[in-house]
Amino acid sequence: MKRFVFSALCLLFCTVSYAQDCIGITLKAGNGFEMNNYDGKGKATGKLVYKIANVASEAGKTVFTIDLETFNTKGKSGMKNTYKMKCDGNTMMLDASSLVSAEQMKSFENMEMKFTYDNIEYPTKLSVGQNLKDASVKGEGKSGPMAITFKMLIHNRTVEAQEKLTTPAGAFDAFKITSDMTMETLMGMNMKFEMNSISYRAPGVIWDVKTETYRKGKLMGYSELTKIY
């Protein structure tokens, strides 16, 4: 299964040290959280460490970045990436440009690619049965005379249920959100990849409490929240 690693565009705002509120969550530079990763059989594969790097106000919105660093089971550092996110009081948004990893962007070098984005959004209040907005990344370019297209679509995002969930970070009253993801690249030949995910989100927690990834109905791996600080 292909790995998807988040990356972000250059930061466009200055660092501030005071706290801001985002859909009921207090954001402050230096705060963070950790998640452990497991394969489909429950074997540990490493961990993810997230840290809020910057919090600022921009055009009436709270804008913040989260730095991500991955570690393997021996504690060796791996990928480092950055998320850019915004809050407008009613919705928290993840910049969809960060859905395309630096490795993927590098593969499009010299192809004159132009991208358009629809951000991932989470409303302030979730409710069972609620349908959430699709998110996407679409790119078009060319390599010599050959046309290149790239599409990543996160769709069928539905709040399926509200469940009690316990992780090493504590007990949560979480919303279960299901979604489908399709990634398709046309570069002489068509390459298509599909997977499904389940994420659990809880009030007052900025990130997923737990995520599960499936392909063709088989659990490929999962992550769960282990620490908030």
C-alpha positions in Angstrom: 0.0 0.0 0.0 1.2 3.4 -0.9 2.2 5.7 2.0 0.6 9.1 2.2 2.6 11.7 4.0 1.4 15.2 4.6 3.3 18.3 3.5 2.5 22.0 3.4 3.3 25.2 1.4 5.7 27.9 2.8 4.3 29.6 5.9 2.8 33.1 5.1 2.4 34.5 8.6 4.5 35.4 11.7 4.9 33.4 14.9 3.0 34.6 17.9 3.2 33.3 21.5 -0.3 33.8 22.8 -3.1 31.3 22.8 -6.0 31.3 20.4 -9.3 29.4 20.4 -10.4 27.1 17.5 -13.8 25.5 17.7 -13.5 25.1 21.4 -9.9 24.0 21.4 -7.2 26.2 22.9 -4.2 26.5 20.6 -0.7 27.5 21.8 2.7 27.2 20.3 4.6 24.3 22.0 1.5 22.2 22.7 1.2 18.9 20.9 0.2 15.3 20.9 1.5 11.8 19.9 0.0 8.8 18.1 1.3 5.3 17.8 1.0 3.4 14.5 0.2 -0.3 14.1 -0.1 -2.6 11.1 -3.3 -4.6 10.3 -2.3 -7.3 12.8 -1.7 -4.9 15.7 2.1 -4.9 15.5 3.6 -1.5 16.4 5.3 0.2 13.4 6.3 3.5 15.0 4.8 6.8 16.2 3.8 10.2 15.1 4.8 13.3 17.1 2.8 16.5 16.4 3.7 20.0 17.7 1.9 23.3 17.3 4.6 25.5 15.8 2.8 28.8 15.1 -0.6 30.4 16.0 -1.6 33.7 14.4 -4.6 35.8 13.3 -5.1 36.3 9.5 -8.1 38.0 7.9 -10.3 37.3 10.8 -9.3 33.6 11.1 -7.1 31.7 13.5 -4.2 30.3 11.4 -1.8 27.7 12.8 0.8 25.2 11.7 1.5 21.8 13.2 4.9 20.2 12.6 4.9 16.4 12.3 7.9 14.1 12.9 7.7 10.3 12.4 9.7 7.8 14.4 10.2 4.0 13.8 10.0 1.4 16.6 13.6 2.0 17.5 13.1 5.7 18.0 14.9 6.8 14.8 13.5 10.0 13.2 12.0 9.7 9.8 9.8 12.1 7.8 9.2 15.7 8.9 6.3 17.6 7.5 4.0 20.5 8.3 0.2 21.0 8.3 -1.4 24.4 7.7 -4.8 24.8 9.3 -7.4 27.6 9.8 -10.4 28.2 12.0 -13.2 30.7 11.3 -15.3 30.1 14.5 -17.6 27.6 12.8 -15.2 25.4 10.9 -11.7 24.0 11.2 -10.0 23.6 7.8 -6.9 21.6 6.7 -5.1 23.1 3.7 -5.6 20.4 1.0 -2.3 21.2 -0.5 -0.8 19.3 2.4 -2.4 16.1 1.2 0.3 15.8 -1.5 3.6 14.8 0.0 6.9 16.4 -0.9 7.9 13.1 -2.5 4.8 13.2 -4.7 5.4 16.9 -5.6 9.0 16.1 -6.6 7.7 13.4 -9.0 5.9 16.2 -10.9 8.9 18.4 -11.4 9.4 19.8 -14.9 5.8 18.9 -15.8 4.3 22.4 -15.6 1.7 21.2 -13.1 -1.1 23.5 -12.0 -3.1 22.4 -8.9 -6.5 23.3 -7.5 -7.6 22.4 -4.0 -10.8 21.9 -1.9 -9.8 21.9 1.8 -10.8 19.3 4.4 -13.4 20.8 6.7 -14.7 19.9 10.2 -17.6 21.9 11.5 -17.8 23.0 15.1 -20.5 20.6 16.0 -20.7 17.1 14.6 -23.9 14.9 14.7 -24.7 11.4 13.7 -25.9 11.2 10.1 -24.2 14.4 9.1 -22.5 14.4 5.7 -19.2 16.4 5.5 -17.8 18.3 2.6 -15.6 16.4 0.0 -12.0 17.4 -0.3 -9.8 17.1 -3.3 -6.5 17.9 -5.0 -6.5 18.2 -8.8 -3.5 18.8 -11.0 -2.9 19.2 -14.8 0.3 19.5 -16.7 2.4 17.9 -19.4 5.6 16.1 -20.1 6.7 17.0 -23.6 3.6 16.3 -25.8 2.0 14.0 -23.2 -0.7 15.4 -21.0 -0.5 14.6 -17.2 -3.4 14.6 -14.8 -3.5 13.9 -11.1 -6.6 13.6 -8.9 -7.0 12.9 -5.2 -10.5 12.8 -3.9 -11.7 12.3 -0.3 -15.4 11.7 -0.5 -18.5 10.0 1.1 -17.5 11.6 4.4 -20.2 10.6 6.9 -20.6 10.8 10.6 -21.7 7.2 11.2 -22.0 7.0 15.0 -21.0 8.4 18.4 -19.0 5.9 20.5 -17.1 5.7 23.8 -13.4 5.1 22.9 -10.4 4.6 25.2 -6.8 5.0 24.1 -3.6 5.5 26.2 -4.4 9.2 26.1 -7.7 8.7 28.0 -11.4 8.0 27.5 -13.3 10.0 24.8 -16.9 10.4 23.6 -15.9 10.3 19.9 -17.7 10.6 16.6 -17.0 7.9 14.0 -16.4 9.3 10.6 -16.1 7.1 7.5 -14.7 8.2 4.2 -13.4 7.0 0.8 -10.2 8.1 -0.9 -9.4 7.8 -4.6 -6.1 8.7 -6.1 -5.7 8.6 -9.9 -2.7 9.6 -12.1 -2.8 9.6 -15.9 0.7 9.7 -17.3 0.7 7.7 -20.5 -1.1 4.9 -18.5 -3.8 5.2 -15.9 -2.9 4.4 -12.3 -5.7 4.3 -9.8 -5.6 3.6 -6.0 -8.6 3.4 -3.7 -8.9 3.0 0.1 -11.3 3.6 2.9 -10.8 5.1 6.3 -12.5 5.4 9.7 -11.5 8.3 12.0 -12.7 9.1 15.5 -12.9 12.7 16.5 -13.7 14.0 20.0 -14.7 17.5 21.2 -11.8 19.5 22.6 -9.2 17.4 20.7 -7.6 19.0 17.6 -6.7 15.7 15.9 -8.2 12.3 15.4 -8.3 10.1 18.5 -8.0 7.1 16.3 -7.8 6.3 12.6 -8.1 3.0 10.7 -7.2 2.5 7.0 -8.7 -0.3 4.9 -8.2 -1.5 1.3 -10.7 -3.9 -0.3 -12.3 -4.4 3.2 -9.0 -5.4 4.8 -7.5 -3.5 7.7 -4.1 -2.2 6.5 -3.2 -0.3 9.7 -4.3 2.1 12.4 -3.1 4.9 14.7 -4.3 5.9 18.1 -3.7 8.9 20.4 -1.3 8.2 23.2 -0.4 11.6 24.6 -1.7 15.2 24.7 0.5 18.0 26.2 
